[in-house]
Amino acid sequence: MLDLLAIGAHPDDVELACGGTLAKLASAGRRVGILHLTRGEMGTRGSAAEREREAEVAAEILGVEVLEYLDCGDGGLRNGTAEEDALIAVLRRLRPEVVLSPTPADRHPDHGRAHRLVRDASFYAGLRRRGAGEPFRPGSVFSYMQHDPFVPSFIVDVSEAWPTKERALDAYSSQLHRKDSQPGAGPTTKVSTPEFRLATRGRGQHFGLQIGAAFGEPFWSPGPLAISDPIDLVPGGVR
């Protein structure tokens, strides 16, 4: 049913890391979905209900077709058998060709736990005797960059989609700094500072520069990527 499903530990994770990619694909007619593994209920700022409302607005801005949640427990994300079965059911129902997930390790422990849950459930979803429903295994599972850097396997040019990503991030007014943010909106966190928003933009420009674009979003692949024509790898085609 879906071309791509982006899975994050908390609402705003995928928007920050790969919102430009989601907006770009959605505008091109791809069927894109977001799955939040928690509702951010343990966050320093905002309530779970607020973050759900913000996630809905952000998803609409990005143009995604599906927005869903699993309750895997914020601040100690669970990745046991019950959570695997819940995610397997989602994967078999939505049948995404590509899944985007956190990296194997990151500053927030929930991100690494989320990676293992996504990795394992994506494999188990293809086993006929595991769980209910018709077996299905995503074609690829790639990881997006959050706090900790890595050498990208590929970078997506998101230059045209960047303004849409910025508007989606502004939807998370309880979490992220925005130009009209008011002092005293809540305790200051790393992601609520203006410096964090500047760093998010700077990272996009940094990886865009590497591919000759204004903005880019980096991804990591656990294995080699197959291509049919190496000319396709030349930025802008043959020059």
Backbone as CSV, one residue per row, in Angstrom:
resi,resn,N_x,N_y,N_z,CA_x,CA_y,CA_z,C_x,C_y,C_z
1,MET,0.813,-1.210,0.000,0.000,0.000,0.000,0.851,1.267,0.000
2,LEU,1.947,1.276,0.784,2.795,2.458,0.866,4.091,2.250,0.093
3,ASP,4.577,3.341,-0.487,5.917,3.300,-1.071,6.974,3.402,0.017
4,LEU,6.697,4.217,1.036,7.690,4.438,2.082,7.002,4.696,3.412
5,LEU,7.557,4.107,4.469,7.082,4.338,5.835,8.258,4.803,6.682
6,ALA,8.143,6.005,7.250,9.176,6.536,8.137,8.767,6.276,9.578
7,ILE,9.629,5.618,10.322,9.321,5.223,11.698,10.265,5.952,12.646
8,GLY,9.703,6.576,13.672,10.511,7.282,14.655,10.120,6.912,16.067
9,ALA,11.038,7.128,17.000,10.752,6.834,18.395,9.758,7.829,18.980
10,HIS,9.873,9.100,18.580,9.041,10.160,19.157,8.490,11.064,18.065
11,PRO,7.312,11.656,18.305,6.828,12.676,17.378,7.853,13.800,17.248
12,ASP,8.189,14.152,16.070,9.136,15.150,15.563,10.467,14.535,15.131
13,ASP,10.729,13.259,15.464,11.994,12.624,15.062,12.132,12.554,13.542
14,VAL,11.131,11.982,12.881,11.266,11.804,11.431,11.167,13.139,10.704
15,GLU,10.367,14.056,11.243,10.248,15.354,10.590,11.590,16.085,10.605
16,LEU,12.293,16.017,11.742,13.600,16.655,11.849,14.629,15.984,10.946
17,ALA,14.621,14.650,10.919,15.682,13.909,10.237,15.446,13.748,8.743
18,CYS,14.203,13.515,8.348,13.948,13.222,6.926,12.647,13.834,6.422
19,GLY,12.211,14.907,7.060,10.971,15.555,6.621,11.031,16.059,5.194
20,GLY,12.206,16.515,4.764,12.340,16.970,3.386,12.151,15.844,2.393
21,THR,12.695,14.682,2.724,12.542,13.511,1.850,11.079,13.095,1.758
22,LEU,10.389,13.104,2.897,8.969,12.727,2.891,8.159,13.709,2.054
23,ALA,8.414,15.001,2.234,7.671,16.001,1.469,7.963,15.880,-0.026
24,LYS,9.222,15.638,-0.369,9.604,15.514,-1.771,8.899,14.326,-2.426
25,LEU,8.909,13.187,-1.760,8.275,11.998,-2.324,6.764,12.164,-2.408
26,ALA,6.167,12.738,-1.365,4.718,12.925,-1.375,4.295,13.844,-2.509
27,SER,5.054,14.925,-2.739,4.705,15.860,-3.821,4.877,15.222,-5.188
28,ALA,5.710,14.173,-5.258,5.926,13.466,-6.522,4.907,12.348,-6.730
29,GLY,3.966,12.215,-5.819,2.914,11.216,-5.976,3.179,9.901,-5.286
30,ARG,4.262,9.811,-4.532,4.543,8.586,-3.781,3.623,8.504,-2.565
31,ARG,3.279,7.277,-2.184,2.442,7.073,-1.002,3.358,6.926,0.200
32,VAL,3.276,7.888,1.111,4.202,7.994,2.229,3.438,7.957,3.543
33,GLY,4.018,7.295,4.546,3.403,7.236,5.864,4.410,7.492,6.969
34,ILE,3.897,7.841,8.143,4.713,8.043,9.343,4.151,7.189,10.465
35,LEU,5.034,6.518,11.180,4.658,5.757,12.368,5.518,6.227,13.534
36,HIS,4.873,6.773,14.565,5.560,7.162,15.789,5.430,6.016,16.791
37,LEU,6.532,5.542,17.318,6.509,4.399,18.226,6.068,4.773,19.633
38,THR,6.082,6.057,19.966,5.545,6.550,21.235,4.808,7.851,20.949
39,ARG,4.214,8.408,21.998,3.535,9.703,21.862,4.319,10.823,22.550
40,GLY,5.591,10.535,22.865,6.423,11.549,23.507,5.954,11.917,24.901
41,GLU,5.313,10.953,25.578,4.666,11.244,26.851,5.631,11.584,27.986
42,MET,6.895,11.231,27.851,7.871,11.520,28.899,8.713,12.761,28.587
43,GLY,8.381,13.463,27.542,9.146,14.642,27.152,9.076,15.751,28.186
44,THR,10.120,16.564,28.252,10.187,17.673,29.203,9.155,18.739,28.895
45,ARG,8.905,18.964,27.620,7.971,20.004,27.193,6.772,19.375,26.490
46,GLY,5.602,19.925,26.756,4.401,19.480,26.069,3.865,18.163,26.607
47,SER,2.586,17.933,26.381,1.936,16.682,26.779,1.820,15.753,25.580
48,ALA,1.464,14.497,25.855,1.258,13.544,24.763,0.152,14.029,23.833
49,ALA,-0.904,14.599,24.400,-2.020,15.087,23.578,-1.559,16.242,22.684
50,GLU,-0.756,17.154,23.237,-0.237,18.261,22.434,0.629,17.743,21.295
51,ARG,1.482,16.795,21.601,2.394,16.291,20.583,1.644,15.530,19.495
52,GLU,0.557,14.867,19.859,-0.266,14.206,18.839,-0.873,15.241,17.897
53,ARG,-1.400,16.315,18.463,-1.995,17.362,17.621,-0.939,17.978,16.701
54,GLU,0.239,18.216,17.249,1.316,18.780,16.440,1.737,17.821,15.327
55,ALA,1.791,16.518,15.655,2.165,15.516,14.659,1.163,15.461,13.519
56,GLU,-0.103,15.626,13.843,-1.138,15.596,12.806,-0.986,16.784,11.851
57,VAL,-0.702,17.962,12.414,-0.516,19.146,11.574,0.726,18.975,10.698
58,ALA,1.821,18.491,11.307,3.062,18.304,10.549,2.868,17.309,9.410
59,ALA,2.161,16.215,9.681,1.930,15.200,8.651,1.127,15.774,7.491
60,GLU,0.138,16.599,7.812,-0.671,17.215,6.747,0.189,18.146,5.899
61,ILE,1.066,18.900,6.546,1.944,19.814,5.815,2.866,19.036,4.878
62,LEU,3.422,17.918,5.370,4.341,17.117,4.561,3.632,16.365,3.447
63,GLY,2.331,16.164,3.584,1.566,15.468,2.545,1.540,13.966,2.689
64,VAL,1.834,13.455,3.889,1.825,12.000,4.067,0.387,11.494,4.126
65,GLU,0.191,10.268,3.690,-1.154,9.695,3.619,-1.555,8.977,4.893
66,VAL,-0.584,8.471,5.633,-0.868,7.656,6.805,-0.064,8.179,7.989
67,LEU,-0.717,8.353,9.137,-0.054,8.714,10.393,-0.595,7.795,11.477
68,GLU,0.300,7.017,12.085,-0.121,6.067,13.113,0.851,6.096,14.293
69,TYR,0.420,5.461,15.394,1.214,5.402,16.611,1.222,3.983,17.155
70,LEU,2.313,3.636,17.824,2.360,2.476,18.689,2.764,2.979,20.072
71,ASP,2.334,2.296,21.105,2.643,2.720,22.466,3.734,1.825,23.046
72,CYS,4.972,2.096,22.613,6.116,1.282,23.031,6.823,1.835,24.259
73,GLY,6.343,2.962,24.786,6.895,3.493,26.019,8.018,4.475,25.819
74,ASP,7.706,5.760,25.971,8.714,6.802,25.854,9.635,6.765,27.072
75,GLY,10.903,7.115,26.882,11.846,7.134,27.982,12.173,5.750,28.498
76,GLY,12.400,4.834,27.612,12.640,3.429,27.943,11.895,2.556,26.956
77,LEU,12.031,2.925,25.683,11.264,2.292,24.612,11.429,0.779,24.640
78,ARG,10.298,0.094,24.671,10.309,-1.371,24.737,10.430,-1.951,23.334
79,ASN,11.240,-2.974,23.183,11.384,-3.634,21.878,11.345,-5.153,22.030
80,GLY,10.427,-5.621,22.877,10.268,-7.047,23.107,9.318,-7.697,22.112
81,THR,8.906,-8.904,22.411,8.063,-9.684,21.501,6.730,-9.005,21.230
82,ALA,6.113,-8.439,22.269,4.803,-7.801,22.075,4.919,-6.606,21.128
83,GLU,5.974,-5.815,21.289,6.173,-4.653,20.414,6.525,-5.101,18.997
84,GLU,7.310,-6.160,18.873,7.613,-6.702,17.548,6.341,-7.139,16.845
85,ASP,5.474,-7.848,17.553,4.226,-8.316,16.947,3.351,-7.150,16.510
86,ALA,3.307,-6.087,17.324,2.506,-4.911,16.962,3.054,-4.254,15.698
87,LEU,4.367,-4.148,15.602,4.964,-3.524,14.417,4.848,-4.441,13.204
88,ILE,4.999,-5.731,13.402,4.802,-6.689,12.304,3.416,-6.513,11.693
89,ALA,2.412,-6.358,12.547,1.040,-6.191,12.058,0.912,-4.932,11.211
90,VAL,1.567,-3.846,11.634,1.523,-2.604,10.869,2.213,-2.782,9.520
91,LEU,3.375,-3.402,9.517,4.121,-3.598,8.270,3.338,-4.470,7.295
92,ARG,2.686,-5.491,7.793,1.915,-6.370,6.912,0.669,-5.691,6.376
93,ARG,0.129,-4.757,7.135,-1.068,-4.042,6.678,-0.705,-2.931,5.690
94,LEU,0.336,-2.177,5.974,0.708,-1.051,5.117,1.632,-1.439,3.973
95,ARG,2.403,-2.509,4.144,3.252,-3.091,3.102,4.151,-2.062,2.413
96,PRO,4.979,-1.347,3.185,5.863,-0.349,2.577,7.039,-0.992,1.846
97,GLU,7.377,-0.445,0.707,8.535,-0.936,-0.033,9.834,-0.539,0.666
98,VAL,9.849,0.679,1.203,11.022,1.185,1.913,10.610,1.622,3.309
99,VAL,11.442,1.305,4.295,11.235,1.749,5.674,12.426,2.612,6.075
100,LEU,12.152,3.730,6.716,13.189,4.593,7.275,13.139,4.501,8.790
101,SER,14.308,4.384,9.420,14.356,4.170,10.861,15.507,4.947,11.483
102,PRO,15.562,5.022,12.826,16.748,5.568,13.487,17.965,4.680,13.237
103,THR,19.126,5.180,13.627,20.379,4.438,13.477,20.556,3.452,14.634
104,PRO,21.511,2.511,14.502,21.725,1.516,15.561,22.061,2.112,16.918
105,ALA,22.699,3.281,16.962,23.020,3.934,18.227,22.931,5.443,18.045
106,ASP,22.458,6.144,19.091,22.325,7.583,19.008,22.312,8.141,20.427
107,ARG,22.391,9.454,20.555,22.443,10.100,21.867,21.265,9.682,22.748
108,HIS,20.073,9.662,22.222,18.891,9.257,22.980,18.784,7.734,22.933
109,PRO,18.796,7.055,24.079,18.730,5.578,24.066,17.511,5.020,23.340
110,ASP,16.390,5.755,23.357,15.198,5.275,22.654,15.440,5.108,21.161
111,HIS,16.349,5.904,20.597,16.583,5.826,19.159,17.235,4.498,18.786
112,GLY,18.243,4.087,19.536,18.872,2.799,19.276,17.906,1.641,19.499
113,ARG,17.096,1.747,20.534,16.099,0.697,20.793,15.083,0.634,19.656
114,ALA,14.701,1.812,19.147,13.757,1.851,18.028,14.360,1.200,16.792
115,HIS,15.651,1.459,16.550,16.312,0.833,15.400,16.228,-0.687,15.488
116,ARG,16.529,-1.232,16.643,16.509,-2.688,16.783,15.103,-3.245,16.612
117,LEU,14.109,-2.520,17.129,12.728,-2.963,16.961,12.339,-2.972,15.492
118,VAL,12.663,-1.912,14.771,12.314,-1.831,13.350,13.060,-2.885,12.547
119,ARG,14.354,-3.021,12.815,15.169,-4.013,12.099,14.618,-5.420,12.296
120,ASP,14.354,-5.782,13.535,13.913,-7.152,13.820,12.507,-7.413,13.296
121,ALA,11.594,-6.455,13.523,10.218,-6.658,13.063,10.149,-6.704,11.543
122,SER,10.979,-5.917,10.868,10.975,-5.934,9.395,11.397,-7.297,8.874
123,PHE,12.313,-7.954,9.574,12.713,-9.307,9.168,11.629,-10.325,9.521
124,TYR,11.171,-10.290,10.757,10.186,-11.281,11.207,8.873,-11.181,10.433
125,ALA,8.556,-9.984,9.920,7.302,-9.807,9.181,7.250,-10.677,7.936
126,GLY,8.413,-11.132,7.463,8.456,-11.992,6.276,8.350,-13.472,6.588
127,LEU,8.264,-13.826,7.867,8.175,-15.239,8.254,6.719,-15.663,8.348
128,ARG,6.356,-16.673,7.605,4.961,-17.096,7.531,4.411,-17.550,8.875
129,ARG,5.231,-18.133,9.707,4.744,-18.694,10.967,4.893,-17.740,12.145
130,ARG,5.284,-16.513,11.883,5.391,-15.518,12.951,4.221,-14.550,12.860
131,GLY,3.336,-14.605,13.837,2.231,-13.671,13.892,1.130,-13.968,12.896
132,ALA,0.129,-13.082,12.900,-1.026,-13.242,12.022,-0.864,-12.396,10.773
133,GLY,-1.605,-12.763,9.747,-1.593,-11.985,8.516,-0.653,-12.536,7.470
134,GLU,-0.786,-11.995,6.268,0.023,-12.438,5.146,1.456,-11.924,5.295
135,PRO,2.461,-12.798,5.220,3.853,-12.362,5.382,4.229,-11.268,4.383
136,PHE,5.039,-10.350,4.857,5.537,-9.266,4.004,6.817,-8.734,4.621
137,ARG,7.838,-8.549,3.799,9.100,-7.976,4.271,9.443,-6.759,3.404
138,PRO,9.683,-5.593,4.023,10.059,-4.403,3.233,11.286,-4.674,2.366
139,GLY,11.322,-4.025,1.215,12.446,-4.223,0.313,13.749,-3.693,0.877
140,SER,13.702,-2.572,1.592,14.904,-1.968,2.175,14.545,-1.250,3.461
141,VAL,15.493,-1.259,4.404,15.380,-0.477,5.637,16.617,0.406,5.719
142,PHE,16.425,1.712,5.609,17.512,2.676,5.687,17.369,3.497,6.967
143,SER,18.492,4.040,7.455,18.470,4.857,8.665,18.744,6.315,8.335
144,TYR,18.032,7.202,9.015,18.237,8.633,8.866,19.126,9.142,10.006
145,MET,19.677,10.328,9.848,20.587,10.907,10.841,19.816,11.759,11.844
146,GLN,20.100,11.522,13.142,19.522,12.351,14.194,20.634,13.130,14.897
147,HIS,21.050,12.719,16.076,22.097,13.472,16.772,23.496,13.073,16.333
148,ASP,23.789,11.778,16.372,25.147,11.318,16.091,25.389,11.218,14.587
149,PRO,26.486,11.774,14.078,26.760,11.748,12.641,27.273,10.399,12.159
150,PHE,27.166,10.169,10.863,27.724,8.979,10.221,28.096,9.354,8.793
151,VAL,28.890,8.495,8.160,29.210,8.688,6.748,28.017,8.190,5.934
152,PRO,27.362,9.046,5.172,26.140,8.633,4.476,26.397,7.595,3.384
153,SER,25.443,6.683,3.235,25.437,5.784,2.088,24.862,6.503,0.872
154,PHE,23.933,7.426,1.124,23.392,8.265,0.055,22.781,9.506,0.687
155,ILE,22.635,10.549,-0.117,22.070,11.827,0.321,20.962,12.208,-0.649
156,VAL,19.814,12.579,-0.124,18.678,12.973,-0.957,18.667,14.500,-1.096
157,ASP,18.584,14.988,-2.323,18.463,16.420,-2.583,17.050,16.859,-2.198
158,VAL,16.947,17.650,-1.138,15.639,18.104,-0.661,15.511,19.621,-0.744
159,SER,16.233,20.211,-1.665,16.266,21.678,-1.776,14.871,22.273,-1.945
160,GLU,14.108,21.750,-2.883,12.783,22.321,-3.148,11.815,22.043,-2.012
161,ALA,12.036,20.945,-1.294,11.121,20.563,-0.219,11.487,21.189,1.121
162,TRP,12.628,21.866,1.210,13.073,22.376,2.501,12.088,23.354,3.152
163,PRO,11.512,24.305,2.412,10.522,25.187,3.058,9.341,24.422,3.646
164,THR,8.917,23.347,2.983,7.828,22.530,3.521,8.261,21.855,4.813
165,LYS,9.490,21.350,4.842,10.019,20.744,6.064,10.033,21.761,7.196
166,GLU,10.475,22.978,6.919,10.528,24.006,7.957,9.133,24.295,8.514
167,ARG,8.135,24.321,7.657,6.764,24.559,8.130,6.269,23.396,8.984
168,ALA,6.659,22.180,8.619,6.277,21.015,9.427,6.944,21.073,10.801
169,LEU,8.195,21.510,10.854,8.880,21.639,12.142,8.232,22.725,12.991
170,ASP,7.763,23.800,12.363,7.087,24.861,13.110,5.807,24.359,13.770
171,ALA,5.233,23.284,13.239,4.017,22.717,13.837,4.282,22.200,15.244
172,TYR,5.542,21.831,15.519,5.890,21.315,16.852,6.258,22.479,17.775
173,SER,5.285,23.323,18.040,5.547,24.531,18.820,5.872,24.229,20.275
174,SER,5.473,23.076,20.793,5.804,22.728,22.176,7.233,22.218,22.308
175,GLN,7.858,21.844,21.189,9.162,21.196,21.234,10.296,22.031,20.659
176,LEU,10.044,22.680,19.531,11.116,23.308,18.761,10.994,24.828,18.751
177,HIS,12.129,25.474,18.652,12.135,26.933,18.536,11.571,27.344,17.179
178,ARG,10.798,28.422,17.194,10.329,29.032,15.960,10.432,30.536,16.122
179,LYS,10.396,31.262,15.046,10.673,32.699,15.093,9.728,33.442,16.028
180,ASP,8.486,32.935,16.154,7.524,33.618,17.014,7.417,32.967,18.389
181,SER,8.409,32.126,18.759,8.392,31.482,20.068,8.419,32.538,21.169
182,GLN,7.638,32.297,22.226,7.556,33.229,23.333,8.375,32.724,24.521
183,PRO,9.105,33.595,25.206,9.840,33.172,26.395,8.896,32.577,27.437
184,GLY,9.371,31.584,28.155,8.568,30.973,29.203,7.591,29.933,28.711
185,ALA,7.743,29.463,27.465,6.824,28.453,26.932,7.028,27.099,27.607
186,GLY,8.098,26.936,28.334,8.394,25.677,29.010,9.866,25.619,29.336
187,PRO,10.300,24.588,30.065,11.728,24.461,30.379,12.561,24.379,29.103
188,THR,13.715,24.979,29.138,14.593,24.954,27.970,15.219,23.578,27.816
189,THR,15.133,23.034,26.627,15.786,21.772,26.295,16.718,22.013,25.118
190,LYS,17.523,21.029,24.814,18.461,21.182,23.700,17.726,21.482,22.400
191,VAL,16.621,20.784,22.147,15.930,20.958,20.862,15.056,22.198,20.821
192,SER,14.802,22.827,21.984,13.936,24.011,21.991,14.707,25.308,21.769
193,THR,16.024,25.225,21.658,16.832,26.428,21.507,16.898,26.885,20.044
194,PRO,17.106,28.186,19.830,17.285,28.657,18.450,18.520,28.062,17.803
195,GLU,19.537,27.749,18.612,20.748,27.148,18.071,20.473,25.788,17.442
196,PHE,19.553,25.030,18.031,19.227,23.716,17.469,18.571,23.857,16.104
197,ARG,17.662,24.828,15.958,17.034,25.033,14.647,18.064,25.481,13.623
198,LEU,19.004,26.337,14.058,20.065,26.756,13.149,20.929,25.571,12.743
199,ALA,21.204,24.675,13.705,22.023,23.501,13.412,21.305,22.561,12.453
200,THR,19.991,22.446,12.604,19.211,21.601,11.691,19.330,22.119,10.261
201,ARG,19.216,23.424,10.113,19.362,24.026,8.784,20.796,23.882,8.283
202,GLY,21.756,24.102,9.180,23.157,23.975,8.791,23.515,22.571,8.343
203,ARG,22.971,21.573,9.030,23.229,20.192,8.621,22.665,19.943,7.222
204,GLY,21.459,20.445,6.970,20.879,20.286,5.637,21.737,20.935,4.567
205,GLN,22.274,22.121,4.877,23.141,22.798,3.911,24.469,22.058,3.740
206,HIS,25.006,21.531,4.845,26.268,20.796,4.777,26.162,19.596,3.852
207,PHE,25.111,18.803,4.027,24.977,17.611,3.189,24.497,17.961,1.784
208,GLY,23.801,19.077,1.641,23.460,19.531,0.304,24.703,19.904,-0.484
209,LEU,25.630,20.581,0.198,26.874,20.985,-0.463,27.631,19.781,-1.002
210,GLN,27.567,18.666,-0.287,28.300,17.477,-0.714,27.782,16.903,-2.026
211,ILE,26.534,17.214,-2.380,25.971,16.696,-3.624,25.638,17.821,-4.602
212,GLY,26.150,19.013,-4.341,25.903,20.128,-5.244,24.491,20.662,-5.186
213,ALA,23.868,20.591,-4.004,22.499,21.056,-3.838,22.441,22.049,-2.684
214,ALA,21.314,22.752,-2.558,21.156,23.706,-1.457,20.970,22.981,-0.128
215,PHE,20.179,21.897,-0.149,19.902,21.139,1.069,19.895,19.647,0.760
216,GLY,20.393,18.852,1.698,20.386,17.401,1.530,20.099,16.711,2.845
217,GLU,19.538,15.506,2.766,19.298,14.684,3.954,20.043,13.360,3.797
218,PRO,20.890,13.006,4.785,21.738,11.813,4.681,21.060,10.564,5.225
219,PHE,21.416,9.424,4.618,20.870,8.133,5.042,21.989,7.090,5.061
220,TRP,21.783,6.083,5.883,22.743,4.986,6.022,22.085,3.673,5.626
221,SER,22.801,2.879,4.854,22.325,1.552,4.455,23.194,0.498,5.109
222,PRO,22.608,-0.565,5.676,23.411,-1.613,6.297,24.153,-2.481,5.293
223,GLY,23.807,-2.375,4.026,24.462,-3.174,2.994,24.651,-2.360,1.729
224,PRO,25.330,-2.913,0.718,25.553,-2.187,-0.538,24.249,-1.960,-1.282
225,LEU,24.237,-0.900,-2.066,23.068,-0.550,-2.863,23.302,-0.938,-4.312
226,ALA,22.344,-1.604,-4.911,22.466,-2.035,-6.306,21.986,-0.924,-7.232
227,ILE,22.719,-0.692,-8.303,22.297,0.268,-9.321,22.420,-0.398,-10.690
228,SER,21.653,0.107,-11.644,21.705,-0.463,-12.986,22.583,0.352,-13.926
229,ASP,22.798,1.626,-13.609,23.566,2.500,-14.498,24.358,3.492,-13.660
230,PRO,25.683,3.389,-13.622,26.474,4.310,-12.803,26.365,5.759,-13.229
231,ILE,25.931,6.013,-14.464,25.747,7.391,-14.913,24.683,8.085,-14.060
232,ASP,23.748,7.323,-13.523,22.709,7.903,-12.682,23.286,8.532,-11.422
233,LEU,24.498,8.151,-11.048,25.112,8.667,-9.838,25.777,10.022,-10.046
234,VAL,25.907,10.471,-11.280,26.520,11.773,-11.557,25.513,12.874,-11.239
235,PRO,25.847,13.801,-10.316,24.904,14.872,-9.992,24.521,15.683,-11.218
236,GLY,23.242,15.774,-11.490,22.777,16.559,-12.619,22.994,15.893,-13.972
237,GLY,23.391,14.625,-13.951,23.639,13.926,-15.212,25.033,14.190,-15.765
238,VAL,25.295,13.721,-16.959,26.610,13.867,-17.564,26.880,15.315,-17.939
239,ARG,28.073,15.830,-17.550,28.430,17.208,-17.890,29.826,17.240,-18.472
